[in-house]
């Protein structure tokens, strides 16, 4: 092994060569070399430098459901962290950390020797000091430029900071996977505890993930995380921090992961992305481009238990009907009577890892007979009653196309209630003729903002709407007639913990007469008991509280909907909308609103009652 002085000369020569190889002539970033001047007065100024922003999302009860961007936990000094965590980091990442002056020339020579003999860089050589510089100052530079800058200034960096502060910076800035930046955020996400209470096994698992945190964290791959933790424990034993017996005993321990955190993150992807987009608009209005950092906390309206129930209901039902559904997509949204979004599924990829399109909000599809809510509301508002008679005989559009009833029955006279219960299209069309503007106005009153063509097509639901829009409208009926506006934040806190937004319920805006709402609720109940929504019929114990809903199916089975309410479930009751269809608007194999969507709806309501009462 060459003497350190020779190693140092070789490293300095490499330092001079690398910028030339990478086409650079500029010196290293000044901030990485000149600390504690005007810009960096304390180590915490260094910690805050170049740190991104993020939002940590909590459910309505304050439970973690995921994050977007750089989200950090508490900033902790080394004295507040377990000794074995620091030892694990040193043993695995930089065994000679307490001996070198920022650059480990022995480690660098070893890495270079391996690279020369193997033809590739398979070993590290970067000290914790260099890694800390990369995290804070050099993460935007290419590999060779960064290495040159690290070698040029690592010793000065460490001399000015001290080894203790380098460890402090590293542990509070490193990324550990699943959106967790800093060891405290990681401890809370993966183990549901602050970093100060991490066990030896948990510490080894977090340190083991550092080389590739997105792949090696315990939520991503527990088997690999266990294997990496074992290597860390062996390194600790080899370094004399723990005994070999302790290492072997610790390897056999099973970590107590915060599995509910993982499940929440994997089920709420579309909700979080929607919430983040709305947060960004709010923050832009409030702060412009100068956000304080790093981590905002948003307490949302989502209920983690109901979200899990929604995902189970969707996945179980889709699996049961896999043959007829193929790759058909799905969306679900659950609201309380005030419009708080308690659960939301935006597609099969609930984590939104690859598919970021939220079909509960962004998709505009034909609602079919689910739009009849507005047709029959308008009829009630102009004086008809459930017993009024309507002509259900054969009928055509003005262009000569026949209006068809799904059951192929065309009664010459049918009550308003029966026409709604059995979704008689010809009766609905006659109720629409001459009243399309009234129907469109009723839909807008109840919260439908998508463009509506005020013509006979409204009777069959040909104007496209979003699932959230139409579910809001059904929630108006369910709550007795007051306007509902879907919302997803309870409060937002800034990085200092100050509340910068708090939801205030708007003044009650009655948009339906209470009697009309009660009549519609009763008619929706009949649909579930005796009509097209029988698949959604709830167990008697739930049904007697009050429940109802409506199916929707479009031509060639391109869209299938079920939207309905259940009083008293999860508190004051829920209104839930479900849509199933292909993104390309191609036909499904006989899937109607009364089949898969109604089954998902029923399964979810039963689950919701089980977990929430």
Number of C-alpha atoms within 10 A of each C-alpha: 8 10 9 12 10 12 17 18 12 15 20 14 11 15 19 15 13 18 20 13 10 13 9 11 8 7 10 19 12 10 16 20 19 15 19 15 9 7 12 16 11 12 17 13 12 20 21 15 14 13 17 15 17 20 27 25 26 25 23 20 12 15 17 21 28 25 26 19 16 21 26 29 21 12 18 18 15 18 9 11 19 16 14 18 25 17 23 30 25 23 24 21 22 19 21 18 19 11 9 16 19 26 26 26 24 18 18 20 18 16 18 19 14 15 14 11 9 10 10 11 14 11 14 13 20 22 25 25 30 25 19 26 24 20 19 21 22 22 14 11 12 10 12 16 20 21 19 23 25 28 20 21 22 24 18 17 24 23 13 16 19 14 18 12 18 23 21 21 27 22 25 21 22 20 26 29 24 22 23 27 20 25 30 23 26 26 24 19 29 25 21 18 16 18 24 18 15 22 15 21 25 25 25 30 28 28 27 29 23 20 13 12 21 17 18 26 26 27 20 15 12 16 13 17 23 25 14 23 28 21 19 28 30 24 23 25 19 15 17 12 18 17 15 16 10 14 22 14 11 19 20 11 12 10 17 11 19 16 13 19 20 19 18 22 22 19 27 25 27 26 25 26 18 18 19 20 12 14 17 13 11 13 15 13 10 12 10 10 9 9 16 13 17 20 25 27 21 26 23 27 25 30 23 26 17 22 26 22 22 27 24 17 20 25 14 15 17 24 11 11 13 12 10 14 20 13 14 21 17 27 25 31 26 31 28 26 25 21 24 23 26 27 26 33 28 29 25 19 20 22 22 22 10 8 14 16 16 22 26 25 21 14 17 15 22 24 28 26 27 28 25 27 23 26 28 26 21 24 21 19 15 11 9 15 16 18 11 15 17 21 21 22 19 17 18 12 11 8 6 8 9 12 17 17 17 12 9 9 13 18 15 13 14 19 17 24 23 21 24 27 23 19 24 29 25 27 29 25 26 18 22 26 15 13 19 22 17 19 27 20 16 21 23 18 17 26 22 21 13 14 11 21 14 19 18 20 17 28 30 28 23 20 20 18 22 20 28 29 23 22 30 31 28 33 31 26 30 28 23 21 23 23 24 28 21 22 17 23 23 18 18 22 18 18 18 12 11 11 14 12 14 12 13 8 9 10 8 11 10 15 19 20 13 15 13 21 22 17 18 26 23 17 23 28 25 23 27 25 20 14 20 25 29 21 20 29 21 21 10 9 8 18 17 12 12 19 28 28 34 34 34 27 26 22 12 14 20 24 26 31 32 34 32 31 31 26 21 17 24 19 11 12 23 28 32 30 31 29 31 28 24 17 15 8 13 12 17 20 12 14 23 24 30 22 20 27 32 30 24 28 32 22 20 24 29 19 21 20 18 12 13 13 13
